[in-house]
Amino acid sequence: MTIPARYRCTACGNLTRFDVIATRRTREYYHFTVGGELEIETAEMLDETVDDVSCRWCGRPDDVVELDGTTTGDPGLI
């Protein structure tokens, strides 16, 4: 399992709320009951591409940056 990226909006400082549009390719094991209800028993992520990220607070997509693993998340320390 991969850990999703952390983001920061450089316009408003948001670190917690983002709209992320992503394309995912998965392999899933479908189990249908006799009554026709679907239960997905296992799911494996084969590929994921993040297409767009925008700030949920101010709505600005061009000011969102991805934080790397060495960043503390404190807006004053970036």
Secondary structure as UniProt FT lines:
FT   STRAND          6..9
FT   TURN            10..12
FT   STRAND          18..32
FT   TURN            34..35
FT   STRAND          38..55
FT   TURN            56..58
FT   TURN            62..63
FT   STRAND          64..67
FT   TURN            69..70
FT   HELIX           75..77
//
